[in-house]
């Protein structure tokens, strides 16, 4: 499989797109760490992945907003969109 012997840490992995990414990575052989502020939901997601034959754990994640941080949804001063991975 494409991600055998790889581990992915997925912040916000308990629900939505993060959960979908976790499922896709596990399907490709990765082990995943589900990091989320909602620990109960992260644990449920990890348990579902393990029950389906994957390797997953849940961890509590609190990501403080640094001083001077600008939301990525804002545009650059030249009007172009901000791109992230």
PDB file of N, CA, C and O in Angstrom:
ATOM      1  N   UNK A   1       0.836  -1.192   0.000  1.00  0.00           N
ATOM      2  CA  UNK A   1       0.000   0.000   0.000  1.00  0.00           C
ATOM      3  C   UNK A   1       0.878   1.252   0.000  1.00  0.00           C
ATOM      4  O   UNK A   1       2.042   1.213   0.400  1.00  0.00           O
ATOM      5  N   UNK A   2       0.315   2.321  -0.441  1.00  0.00           N
ATOM      6  CA  UNK A   2       1.060   3.545  -0.676  1.00  0.00           C
ATOM      7  C   UNK A   2       1.674   4.170   0.585  1.00  0.00           C
ATOM      8  O   UNK A   2       2.763   4.741   0.524  1.00  0.00           O
ATOM      9  N   UNK A   3       0.978   4.065   1.728  1.00  0.00           N
ATOM     10  CA  UNK A   3       1.463   4.725   2.946  1.00  0.00           C
ATOM     11  C   UNK A   3       1.834   3.746   4.055  1.00  0.00           C
ATOM     12  O   UNK A   3       1.801   4.103   5.232  1.00  0.00           O
ATOM     13  N   UNK A   4       2.189   2.510   3.689  1.00  0.00           N
ATOM     14  CA  UNK A   4       2.647   1.547   4.691  1.00  0.00           C
ATOM     15  C   UNK A   4       3.828   2.120   5.460  1.00  0.00           C
ATOM     16  O   UNK A   4       4.682   2.791   4.881  1.00  0.00           O
ATOM     17  N   UNK A   5       3.878   1.860   6.751  1.00  0.00           N
ATOM     18  CA  UNK A   5       4.949   2.313   7.648  1.00  0.00           C
ATOM     19  C   UNK A   5       5.031   3.830   7.740  1.00  0.00           C
ATOM     20  O   UNK A   5       6.085   4.372   8.073  1.00  0.00           O
ATOM     21  N   UNK A   6       3.945   4.516   7.453  1.00  0.00           N
ATOM     22  CA  UNK A   6       3.872   5.981   7.585  1.00  0.00           C
ATOM     23  C   UNK A   6       2.820   6.315   8.625  1.00  0.00           C
ATOM     24  O   UNK A   6       1.835   5.593   8.782  1.00  0.00           O
ATOM     25  N   UNK A   7       3.034   7.416   9.336  1.00  0.00           N
ATOM     26  CA  UNK A   7       2.053   7.884  10.319  1.00  0.00           C
ATOM     27  C   UNK A   7       1.679   9.316   9.980  1.00  0.00           C
ATOM     28  O   UNK A   7       2.540  10.163   9.742  1.00  0.00           O
ATOM     29  N   UNK A   8       0.379   9.571   9.961  1.00  0.00           N
ATOM     30  CA  UNK A   8      -0.132  10.914   9.678  1.00  0.00           C
ATOM     31  C   UNK A   8      -0.798  11.460  10.935  1.00  0.00           C
ATOM     32  O   UNK A   8      -1.582  10.765  11.580  1.00  0.00           O
ATOM     33  N   UNK A   9      -0.486  12.696  11.277  1.00  0.00           N
ATOM     34  CA  UNK A   9      -1.167  13.391  12.370  1.00  0.00           C
ATOM     35  C   UNK A   9      -2.182  14.314  11.709  1.00  0.00           C
ATOM     36  O   UNK A   9      -1.818  15.187  10.922  1.00  0.00           O
ATOM     37  N   UNK A  10      -3.449  14.118  12.032  1.00  0.00           N
ATOM     38  CA  UNK A  10      -4.511  14.877  11.392  1.00  0.00           C
ATOM     39  C   UNK A  10      -5.182  15.754  12.439  1.00  0.00           C
ATOM     40  O   UNK A  10      -5.933  15.266  13.283  1.00  0.00           O
ATOM     41  N   UNK A  11      -4.904  17.057  12.378  1.00  0.00           N
ATOM     42  CA  UNK A  11      -5.566  17.985  13.295  1.00  0.00           C
ATOM     43  C   UNK A  11      -6.975  18.225  12.784  1.00  0.00           C
ATOM     44  O   UNK A  11      -7.195  18.396  11.585  1.00  0.00           O
ATOM     45  N   UNK A  12      -7.919  18.235  13.702  1.00  0.00           N
ATOM     46  CA  UNK A  12      -9.319  18.354  13.312  1.00  0.00           C
ATOM     47  C   UNK A  12      -9.815  17.076  12.660  1.00  0.00           C
ATOM     48  O   UNK A  12     -10.717  17.112  11.823  1.00  0.00           O
ATOM     49  N   UNK A  13      -9.231  15.947  13.039  1.00  0.00           N
ATOM     50  CA  UNK A  13      -9.528  14.675  12.387  1.00  0.00           C
ATOM     51  C   UNK A  13     -10.761  13.949  12.878  1.00  0.00           C
ATOM     52  O   UNK A  13     -11.080  12.876  12.365  1.00  0.00           O
ATOM     53  N   UNK A  14     -11.464  14.498  13.857  1.00  0.00           N
ATOM     54  CA  UNK A  14     -12.611  13.788  14.429  1.00  0.00           C
ATOM     55  C   UNK A  14     -13.847  13.816  13.538  1.00  0.00           C
ATOM     56  O   UNK A  14     -14.642  12.876  13.550  1.00  0.00           O
ATOM     57  N   UNK A  15     -14.013  14.886  12.767  1.00  0.00           N
ATOM     58  CA  UNK A  15     -15.218  15.015  11.942  1.00  0.00           C
ATOM     59  C   UNK A  15     -14.869  15.640  10.591  1.00  0.00           C
ATOM     60  O   UNK A  15     -13.743  16.084  10.368  1.00  0.00           O
ATOM     61  N   UNK A  16     -15.830  15.662   9.722  1.00  0.00           N
ATOM     62  CA  UNK A  16     -15.713  16.383   8.454  1.00  0.00           C
ATOM     63  C   UNK A  16     -14.576  15.927   7.567  1.00  0.00           C
ATOM     64  O   UNK A  16     -14.302  14.734   7.432  1.00  0.00           O
ATOM     65  N   UNK A  17     -13.905  16.929   6.950  1.00  0.00           N
ATOM     66  CA  UNK A  17     -12.816  16.620   6.026  1.00  0.00           C
ATOM     67  C   UNK A  17     -11.683  15.882   6.716  1.00  0.00           C
ATOM     68  O   UNK A  17     -11.095  14.971   6.131  1.00  0.00           O
ATOM     69  N   UNK A  18     -11.364  16.258   7.955  1.00  0.00           N
ATOM     70  CA  UNK A  18     -10.300  15.572   8.678  1.00  0.00           C
ATOM     71  C   UNK A  18     -10.579  14.092   8.834  1.00  0.00           C
ATOM     72  O   UNK A  18      -9.688  13.261   8.659  1.00  0.00           O
ATOM     73  N   UNK A  19     -11.813  13.768   9.162  1.00  0.00           N
ATOM     74  CA  UNK A  19     -12.220  12.362   9.305  1.00  0.00           C
ATOM     75  C   UNK A  19     -12.114  11.643   7.962  1.00  0.00           C
ATOM     76  O   UNK A  19     -11.654  10.503   7.895  1.00  0.00           O
ATOM     77  N   UNK A  20     -12.539  12.310   6.903  1.00  0.00           N
ATOM     78  CA  UNK A  20     -12.456  11.718   5.567  1.00  0.00           C
ATOM     79  C   UNK A  20     -10.995  11.468   5.168  1.00  0.00           C
ATOM     80  O   UNK A  20     -10.676  10.431   4.586  1.00  0.00           O
ATOM     81  N   UNK A  21     -10.109  12.424   5.484  1.00  0.00           N
ATOM     82  CA  UNK A  21      -8.684  12.234   5.199  1.00  0.00           C
ATOM     83  C   UNK A  21      -8.133  11.052   5.990  1.00  0.00           C
ATOM     84  O   UNK A  21      -7.355  10.255   5.465  1.00  0.00           O
ATOM     85  N   UNK A  22      -8.540  10.941   7.253  1.00  0.00           N
ATOM     86  CA  UNK A  22      -8.071   9.827   8.079  1.00  0.00           C
ATOM     87  C   UNK A  22      -8.495   8.495   7.474  1.00  0.00           C
ATOM     88  O   UNK A  22      -7.691   7.568   7.380  1.00  0.00           O
ATOM     89  N   UNK A  23      -9.742   8.403   7.070  1.00  0.00           N
ATOM     90  CA  UNK A  23     -10.228   7.164   6.447  1.00  0.00           C
ATOM     91  C   UNK A  23      -9.445   6.837   5.181  1.00  0.00           C
ATOM     92  O   UNK A  23      -9.061   5.689   4.959  1.00  0.00           O
ATOM     93  N   UNK A  24      -9.212   7.852   4.355  1.00  0.00           N
ATOM     94  CA  UNK A  24      -8.493   7.622   3.099  1.00  0.00           C
ATOM     95  C   UNK A  24      -7.054   7.179   3.359  1.00  0.00           C
ATOM     96  O   UNK A  24      -6.548   6.278   2.690  1.00  0.00           O
ATOM     97  N   UNK A  25      -6.401   7.810   4.324  1.00  0.00           N
ATOM     98  CA  UNK A  25      -5.021   7.441   4.629  1.00  0.00           C
ATOM     99  C   UNK A  25      -4.928   6.034   5.201  1.00  0.00           C
ATOM    100  O   UNK A  25      -4.027   5.274   4.846  1.00  0.00           O
ATOM    101  N   UNK A  26      -5.856   5.686   6.085  1.00  0.00           N
ATOM    102  CA  UNK A  26      -5.868   4.332   6.647  1.00  0.00           C
ATOM    103  C   UNK A  26      -6.113   3.304   5.540  1.00  0.00           C
ATOM    104  O   UNK A  26      -5.508   2.232   5.543  1.00  0.00           O
ATOM    105  N   UNK A  27      -6.990   3.626   4.604  1.00  0.00           N
ATOM    106  CA  UNK A  27      -7.259   2.727   3.483  1.00  0.00           C
ATOM    107  C   UNK A  27      -6.012   2.494   2.631  1.00  0.00           C
ATOM    108  O   UNK A  27      -5.890   1.466   1.965  1.00  0.00           O
ATOM    109  N   UNK A  28      -5.088   3.454   2.658  1.00  0.00           N
ATOM    110  CA  UNK A  28      -3.831   3.337   1.910  1.00  0.00           C
ATOM    111  C   UNK A  28      -2.690   2.806   2.774  1.00  0.00           C
ATOM    112  O   UNK A  28      -1.535   2.808   2.348  1.00  0.00           O
ATOM    113  N   UNK A  29      -3.011   2.349   3.996  1.00  0.00           N
ATOM    114  CA  UNK A  29      -2.013   1.697   4.830  1.00  0.00           C
ATOM    115  C   UNK A  29      -1.376   2.534   5.915  1.00  0.00           C
ATOM    116  O   UNK A  29      -0.555   2.019   6.674  1.00  0.00           O
ATOM    117  N   UNK A  30      -1.722   3.806   6.019  1.00  0.00           N
ATOM    118  CA  UNK A  30      -1.113   4.669   7.038  1.00  0.00           C
ATOM    119  C   UNK A  30      -1.690   4.404   8.419  1.00  0.00           C
ATOM    120  O   UNK A  30      -2.832   3.967   8.559  1.00  0.00           O
ATOM    121  N   UNK A  31      -0.895   4.670   9.418  1.00  0.00           N
ATOM    122  CA  UNK A  31      -1.383   4.772  10.792  1.00  0.00           C
ATOM    123  C   UNK A  31      -1.731   6.240  10.991  1.00  0.00           C
ATOM    124  O   UNK A  31      -1.060   7.114  10.443  1.00  0.00           O
ATOM    125  N   UNK A  32      -2.777   6.523  11.773  1.00  0.00           N
ATOM    126  CA  UNK A  32      -3.167   7.920  11.945  1.00  0.00           C
ATOM    127  C   UNK A  32      -3.317   8.289  13.410  1.00  0.00           C
ATOM    128  O   UNK A  32      -3.705   7.476  14.249  1.00  0.00           O
ATOM    129  N   UNK A  33      -3.000   9.533  13.683  1.00  0.00           N
ATOM    130  CA  UNK A  33      -3.230  10.139  14.990  1.00  0.00           C
ATOM    131  C   UNK A  33      -4.334  11.161  14.770  1.00  0.00           C
ATOM    132  O   UNK A  33      -4.156  12.125  14.025  1.00  0.00           O
ATOM    133  N   UNK A  34      -5.469  10.950  15.418  1.00  0.00           N
ATOM    134  CA  UNK A  34      -6.597  11.859  15.298  1.00  0.00           C
ATOM    135  C   UNK A  34      -6.464  12.882  16.420  1.00  0.00           C
ATOM    136  O   UNK A  34      -6.724  12.576  17.584  1.00  0.00           O
ATOM    137  N   UNK A  35      -6.060  14.093  16.066  1.00  0.00           N
ATOM    138  CA  UNK A  35      -5.871  15.169  17.041  1.00  0.00           C
ATOM    139  C   UNK A  35      -7.035  16.142  16.912  1.00  0.00           C
ATOM    140  O   UNK A  35      -7.266  16.701  15.840  1.00  0.00           O
ATOM    141  N   UNK A  36      -7.765  16.344  17.999  1.00  0.00           N
ATOM    142  CA  UNK A  36      -8.943  17.205  17.926  1.00  0.00           C
ATOM    143  C   UNK A  36      -9.250  17.774  19.308  1.00  0.00           C
ATOM    144  O   UNK A  36      -8.900  17.176  20.326  1.00  0.00           O
ATOM    145  N   UNK A  37      -9.910  18.940  19.336  1.00  0.00           N
ATOM    146  CA  UNK A  37     -10.328  19.517  20.614  1.00  0.00           C
ATOM    147  C   UNK A  37     -11.489  18.717  21.203  1.00  0.00           C
ATOM    148  O   UNK A  37     -11.698  18.726  22.416  1.00  0.00           O
ATOM    149  N   UNK A  38     -12.239  18.033  20.354  1.00  0.00           N
ATOM    150  CA  UNK A  38     -13.335  17.171  20.806  1.00  0.00           C
ATOM    151  C   UNK A  38     -12.783  15.755  20.971  1.00  0.00           C
ATOM    152  O   UNK A  38     -12.861  14.932  20.060  1.00  0.00           O
ATOM    153  N   UNK A  39     -12.226  15.493  22.153  1.00  0.00           N
ATOM    154  CA  UNK A  39     -11.533  14.227  22.400  1.00  0.00           C
ATOM    155  C   UNK A  39     -12.482  13.034  22.281  1.00  0.00           C
ATOM    156  O   UNK A  39     -12.099  11.994  21.746  1.00  0.00           O
ATOM    157  N   UNK A  40     -13.702  13.173  22.768  1.00  0.00           N
ATOM    158  CA  UNK A  40     -14.649  12.056  22.677  1.00  0.00           C
ATOM    159  C   UNK A  40     -14.912  11.669  21.234  1.00  0.00           C
ATOM    160  O   UNK A  40     -14.933  10.484  20.901  1.00  0.00           O
ATOM    161  N   UNK A  41     -15.112  12.652  20.383  1.00  0.00           N
ATOM    162  CA  UNK A  41     -15.359  12.360  18.975  1.00  0.00           C
ATOM    163  C   UNK A  41     -14.104  11.809  18.308  1.00  0.00           C
ATOM    164  O   UNK A  41     -14.191  10.927  17.453  1.00  0.00           O
ATOM    165  N   UNK A  42     -12.941  12.321  18.691  1.00  0.00           N
ATOM    166  CA  UNK A  42     -11.686  11.795  18.161  1.00  0.00           C
ATOM    167  C   UNK A  42     -11.521  10.324  18.531  1.00  0.00           C
ATOM    168  O   UNK A  42     -11.080   9.517  17.713  1.00  0.00           O
ATOM    169  N   UNK A  43     -11.878   9.982  19.769  1.00  0.00           N
ATOM    170  CA  UNK A  43     -11.794   8.590  20.213  1.00  0.00           C
ATOM    171  C   UNK A  43     -12.756   7.706  19.431  1.00  0.00           C
ATOM    172  O   UNK A  43     -12.414   6.578  19.078  1.00  0.00           O
ATOM    173  N   UNK A  44     -13.955   8.209  19.159  1.00  0.00           N
ATOM    174  CA  UNK A  44     -14.924   7.439  18.360  1.00  0.00           C
ATOM    175  C   UNK A  44     -14.395   7.202  16.949  1.00  0.00           C
ATOM    176  O   UNK A  44     -14.478   6.094  16.420  1.00  0.00           O
ATOM    177  N   UNK A  45     -13.854   8.250  16.354  1.00  0.00           N
ATOM    178  CA  UNK A  45     -13.315   8.125  14.996  1.00  0.00           C
ATOM    179  C   UNK A  45     -12.162   7.126  14.972  1.00  0.00           C
ATOM    180  O   UNK A  45     -12.103   6.267  14.092  1.00  0.00           O
ATOM    181  N   UNK A  46     -11.254   7.233  15.927  1.00  0.00           N
ATOM    182  CA  UNK A  46     -10.127   6.298  15.995  1.00  0.00           C
ATOM    183  C   UNK A  46     -10.620   4.866  16.189  1.00  0.00           C
ATOM    184  O   UNK A  46     -10.105   3.941  15.562  1.00  0.00           O
ATOM    185  N   UNK A  47     -11.613   4.683  17.053  1.00  0.00           N
ATOM    186  CA  UNK A  47     -12.160   3.344  17.293  1.00  0.00           C
ATOM    187  C   UNK A  47     -12.784   2.769  16.024  1.00  0.00           C
ATOM    188  O   UNK A  47     -12.625   1.582  15.740  1.00  0.00           O
ATOM    189  N   UNK A  48     -13.488   3.597  15.265  1.00  0.00           N
ATOM    190  CA  UNK A  48     -14.085   3.135  14.004  1.00  0.00           C
ATOM    191  C   UNK A  48     -13.005   2.678  13.029  1.00  0.00           C
ATOM    192  O   UNK A  48     -13.153   1.660  12.352  1.00  0.00           O
ATOM    193  N   UNK A  49     -11.923   3.440  12.967  1.00  0.00           N
ATOM    194  CA  UNK A  49     -10.838   3.078  12.061  1.00  0.00           C
ATOM    195  C   UNK A  49     -10.162   1.781  12.487  1.00  0.00           C
ATOM    196  O   UNK A  49      -9.817   0.950  11.647  1.00  0.00           O
ATOM    197  N   UNK A  50      -9.976   1.609  13.787  1.00  0.00           N
ATOM    198  CA  UNK A  50      -9.374   0.379  14.309  1.00  0.00           C
ATOM    199  C   UNK A  50     -10.312  -0.802  14.060  1.00  0.00           C
ATOM    200  O   UNK A  50      -9.869  -1.874  13.647  1.00  0.00           O
ATOM    201  N   UNK A  51     -11.603  -0.604  14.310  1.00  0.00           N
ATOM    202  CA  UNK A  51     -12.585  -1.676  14.085  1.00  0.00           C
ATOM    203  C   UNK A  51     -12.608  -2.113  12.621  1.00  0.00           C
ATOM    204  O   UNK A  51     -12.917  -3.264  12.312  1.00  0.00           O
ATOM    205  N   UNK A  52     -12.279  -1.186  11.727  1.00  0.00           N
ATOM    206  CA  UNK A  52     -12.257  -1.490  10.293  1.00  0.00           C
ATOM    207  C   UNK A  52     -10.910  -2.076   9.857  1.00  0.00           C
ATOM    208  O   UNK A  52     -10.688  -2.323   8.671  1.00  0.00           O
ATOM    209  N   UNK A  53     -10.008  -2.299  10.830  1.00  0.00           N
ATOM    210  CA  UNK A  53      -8.727  -2.921  10.520  1.00  0.00           C
ATOM    211  C   UNK A  53      -7.553  -1.973  10.416  1.00  0.00           C
ATOM    212  O   UNK A  53      -6.445  -2.400  10.091  1.00  0.00           O
ATOM    213  N   UNK A  54      -7.770  -0.692  10.684  1.00  0.00           N
ATOM    214  CA  UNK A  54      -6.694   0.286  10.600  1.00  0.00           C
ATOM    215  C   UNK A  54      -5.968   0.470  11.916  1.00  0.00           C
ATOM    216  O   UNK A  54      -6.320  -0.130  12.932  1.00  0.00           O
ATOM    217  N   UNK A  55      -4.952   1.308  11.881  1.00  0.00           N
ATOM    218  CA  UNK A  55      -4.201   1.674  13.085  1.00  0.00           C
ATOM    219  C   UNK A  55      -4.447   3.151  13.343  1.00  0.00           C
ATOM    220  O   UNK A  55      -4.117   3.997  12.512  1.00  0.00           O
ATOM    221  N   UNK A  56      -5.032   3.464  14.510  1.00  0.00           N
ATOM    222  CA  UNK A  56      -5.367   4.850  14.826  1.00  0.00           C
ATOM    223  C   UNK A  56      -5.413   5.057  16.329  1.00  0.00           C
ATOM    224  O   UNK A  56      -5.790   4.162  17.087  1.00  0.00           O
ATOM    225  N   UNK A  57      -5.023   6.252  16.744  1.00  0.00           N
ATOM    226  CA  UNK A  57      -5.179   6.670  18.132  1.00  0.00           C
ATOM    227  C   UNK A  57      -5.755   8.078  18.140  1.00  0.00           C
ATOM    228  O   UNK A  57      -5.673   8.802  17.148  1.00  0.00           O
ATOM    229  N   UNK A  58      -6.337   8.454  19.270  1.00  0.00           N
ATOM    230  CA  UNK A  58      -6.891   9.799  19.440  1.00  0.00           C
ATOM    231  C   UNK A  58      -6.088  10.547  20.486  1.00  0.00           C
ATOM    232  O   UNK A  58      -5.663   9.969  21.487  1.00  0.00           O
ATOM    233  N   UNK A  59      -5.882  11.830  20.254  1.00  0.00           N
ATOM    234  CA  UNK A  59      -5.213  12.688  21.229  1.00  0.00           C
ATOM    235  C   UNK A  59      -5.936  14.027  21.310  1.00  0.00           C
ATOM    236  O   UNK A  59      -6.540  14.490  20.342  1.00  0.00           O
ATOM    237  N   UNK A  60      -5.858  14.635  22.488  1.00  0.00           N
ATOM    238  CA  UNK A  60      -6.437  15.969  22.663  1.00  0.00           C
ATOM    239  C   UNK A  60      -5.517  16.985  21.990  1.00  0.00           C
ATOM    240  O   UNK A  60      -4.295  16.914  22.124  1.00  0.00           O
ATOM    241  N   UNK A  61      -6.106  17.912  21.278  1.00  0.00           N
ATOM    242  CA  UNK A  61      -5.314  18.944  20.609  1.00  0.00           C
ATOM    243  C   UNK A  61      -5.940  20.299  20.850  1.00  0.00           C
ATOM    244  O   UNK A  61      -7.109  20.526  20.537  1.00  0.00           O
ATOM    245  N   UNK A  62      -5.158  21.186  21.404  1.00  0.00           N
ATOM    246  CA  UNK A  62      -5.566  22.570  21.556  1.00  0.00           C
ATOM    247  C   UNK A  62      -4.554  23.394  20.800  1.00  0.00           C
ATOM    248  O   UNK A  62      -3.368  23.390  21.130  1.00  0.00           O
ATOM    249  N   UNK A  63      -5.010  24.093  19.796  1.00  0.00           N
ATOM    250  CA  UNK A  63      -4.109  24.886  18.971  1.00  0.00           C
ATOM    251  C   UNK A  63      -4.358  26.365  19.237  1.00  0.00           C
ATOM    252  O   UNK A  63      -5.283  26.950  18.675  1.00  0.00           O
ATOM    253  N   UNK A  64      -3.540  26.969  20.091  1.00  0.00           N
ATOM    254  CA  UNK A  64      -3.743  28.395  20.380  1.00  0.00           C
ATOM    255  C   UNK A  64      -3.468  29.251  19.155  1.00  0.00           C
ATOM    256  O   UNK A  64      -2.655  28.887  18.305  1.00  0.00           O
ATOM    257  N   UNK A  65      -4.132  30.369  19.067  1.00  0.00           N
ATOM    258  CA  UNK A  65      -3.926  31.299  17.959  1.00  0.00           C
ATOM    259  C   UNK A  65      -2.778  32.228  18.339  1.00  0.00           C
ATOM    260  O   UNK A  65      -2.884  32.970  19.316  1.00  0.00           O
ATOM    261  N   UNK A  66      -1.677  32.197  17.576  1.00  0.00           N
ATOM    262  CA  UNK A  66      -0.531  33.040  17.904  1.00  0.00           C
ATOM    263  C   UNK A  66      -0.856  34.533  17.767  1.00  0.00           C
ATOM    264  O   UNK A  66      -1.721  34.930  16.984  1.00  0.00           O
ATOM    265  N   UNK A  67      -0.149  35.335  18.539  1.00  0.00           N
ATOM    266  CA  UNK A  67      -0.310  36.783  18.453  1.00  0.00           C
ATOM    267  C   UNK A  67       0.095  37.228  17.053  1.00  0.00           C
ATOM    268  O   UNK A  67       1.126  36.801  16.533  1.00  0.00           O
ATOM    269  N   UNK A  68      -0.705  38.071  16.459  1.00  0.00           N
ATOM    270  CA  UNK A  68      -0.416  38.569  15.128  1.00  0.00           C
ATOM    271  C   UNK A  68      -0.890  37.669  14.007  1.00  0.00           C
ATOM    272  O   UNK A  68      -0.647  37.962  12.837  1.00  0.00           O
ATOM    273  N   UNK A  69      -1.561  36.577  14.341  1.00  0.00           N
ATOM    274  CA  UNK A  69      -2.051  35.644  13.333  1.00  0.00           C
ATOM    275  C   UNK A  69      -3.168  36.276  12.522  1.00  0.00           C
ATOM    276  O   UNK A  69      -4.029  36.963  13.070  1.00  0.00           O
ATOM    277  N   UNK A  70      -3.153  36.045  11.230  1.00  0.00           N
ATOM    278  CA  UNK A  70      -4.194  36.533  10.340  1.00  0.00           C
ATOM    279  C   UNK A  70      -4.921  35.329   9.758  1.00  0.00           C
ATOM    280  O   UNK A  70      -4.272  34.420   9.240  1.00  0.00           O
ATOM    281  N   UNK A  71      -6.242  35.297   9.827  1.00  0.00           N
ATOM    282  CA  UNK A  71      -6.970  34.145   9.272  1.00  0.00           C
ATOM    283  C   UNK A  71      -6.610  33.886   7.814  1.00  0.00           C
ATOM    284  O   UNK A  71      -6.461  34.820   7.026  1.00  0.00           O
ATOM    285  N   UNK A  72      -6.474  32.623   7.468  1.00  0.00           N
ATOM    286  CA  UNK A  72      -6.106  32.264   6.107  1.00  0.00           C
ATOM    287  C   UNK A  72      -7.192  32.604   5.102  1.00  0.00           C
ATOM    288  O   UNK A  72      -6.937  32.662   3.899  1.00  0.00           O
ATOM    289  N   UNK A  73      -8.390  32.826   5.590  1.00  0.00           N
ATOM    290  CA  UNK A  73      -9.478  33.143   4.675  1.00  0.00           C
ATOM    291  C   UNK A  73      -9.355  34.556   4.111  1.00  0.00           C
ATOM    292  O   UNK A  73     -10.012  34.885   3.124  1.00  0.00           O
ATOM    293  N   UNK A  74      -8.522  35.391   4.727  1.00  0.00           N
ATOM    294  CA  UNK A  74      -8.308  36.745   4.205  1.00  0.00           C
ATOM    295  C   UNK A  74      -7.440  36.688   2.957  1.00  0.00           C
ATOM    296  O   UNK A  74      -6.667  35.751   2.759  1.00  0.00           O
ATOM    297  N   UNK A  75      -7.580  37.677   2.148  1.00  0.00           N
ATOM    298  CA  UNK A  75      -6.782  37.733   0.920  1.00  0.00           C
ATOM    299  C   UNK A  75      -5.532  38.569   1.141  1.00  0.00           C
ATOM    300  O   UNK A  75      -5.479  39.424   2.025  1.00  0.00           O
ATOM    301  N   UNK A  76      -4.529  38.300   0.315  1.00  0.00           N
ATOM    302  CA  UNK A  76      -3.309  39.100   0.349  1.00  0.00           C
ATOM    303  C   UNK A  76      -3.635  40.520  -0.084  1.00  0.00           C
ATOM    304  O   UNK A  76      -4.689  40.783  -0.664  1.00  0.00           O
ATOM    305  N   UNK A  77      -2.729  41.411   0.203  1.00  0.00           N
ATOM    306  CA  UNK A  77      -2.966  42.814  -0.128  1.00  0.00           C
ATOM    307  C   UNK A  77      -3.124  43.049  -1.629  1.00  0.00           C
ATOM    308  O   UNK A  77      -3.742  44.026  -2.051  1.00  0.00           O
ATOM    309  N   UNK A  78      -2.555  42.138  -2.437  1.00  0.00           N
ATOM    310  CA  UNK A  78      -2.701  42.294  -3.892  1.00  0.00           C
ATOM    311  C   UNK A  78      -3.991  41.654  -4.417  1.00  0.00           C
ATOM    312  O   UNK A  78      -4.239  41.671  -5.622  1.00  0.00           O
ATOM    313  N   UNK A  79      -4.810  41.094  -3.530  1.00  0.00           N
ATOM    314  CA  UNK A  79      -6.095  40.532  -3.909  1.00  0.00           C
ATOM    315  C   UNK A  79      -6.071  39.044  -4.233  1.00  0.00           C
ATOM    316  O   UNK A  79      -7.128  38.441  -4.418  1.00  0.00           O
ATOM    317  N   UNK A  80      -4.892  38.440  -4.304  1.00  0.00           N
ATOM    318  CA  UNK A  80      -4.834  37.010  -4.624  1.00  0.00           C
ATOM    319  C   UNK A  80      -5.167  36.188  -3.382  1.00  0.00           C
ATOM    320  O   UNK A  80      -4.951  36.626  -2.252  1.00  0.00           O
ATOM    321  N   UNK A  81      -5.689  35.004  -3.612  1.00  0.00           N
ATOM    322  CA  UNK A  81      -6.073  34.120  -2.514  1.00  0.00           C
ATOM    323  C   UNK A  81      -4.839  33.508  -1.861  1.00  0.00           C
ATOM    324  O   UNK A  81      -3.807  33.347  -2.511  1.00  0.00           O
ATOM    325  N   UNK A  82      -4.942  33.171  -0.590  1.00  0.00           N
ATOM    326  CA  UNK A  82      -3.883  32.488   0.139  1.00  0.00           C
ATOM    327  C   UNK A  82      -4.048  30.995  -0.084  1.00  0.00           C
ATOM    328  O   UNK A  82      -5.143  30.463   0.099  1.00  0.00           O
ATOM    329  N   UNK A  83      -2.982  30.310  -0.474  1.00  0.00           N
ATOM    330  CA  UNK A  83      -3.016  28.870  -0.703  1.00  0.00           C
ATOM    331  C   UNK A  83      -2.273  28.158   0.405  1.00  0.00           C
ATOM    332  O   UNK A  83      -1.197  28.595   0.814  1.00  0.00           O
ATOM    333  N   UNK A  84      -2.837  27.066   0.896  1.00  0.00           N
ATOM    334  CA  UNK A  84      -2.184  26.270   1.930  1.00  0.00           C
ATOM    335  C   UNK A  84      -2.348  24.798   1.599  1.00  0.00           C
ATOM    336  O   UNK A  84      -3.184  24.428   0.776  1.00  0.00           O
ATOM    337  N   UNK A  85      -1.555  23.969   2.236  1.00  0.00           N
ATOM    338  CA  UNK A  85      -1.702  22.517   2.125  1.00  0.00           C
ATOM    339  C   UNK A  85      -2.150  21.993   3.454  1.00  0.00           C
ATOM    340  O   UNK A  85      -2.343  20.788   3.609  1.00  0.00           O
TER     341      UNK A  85
END
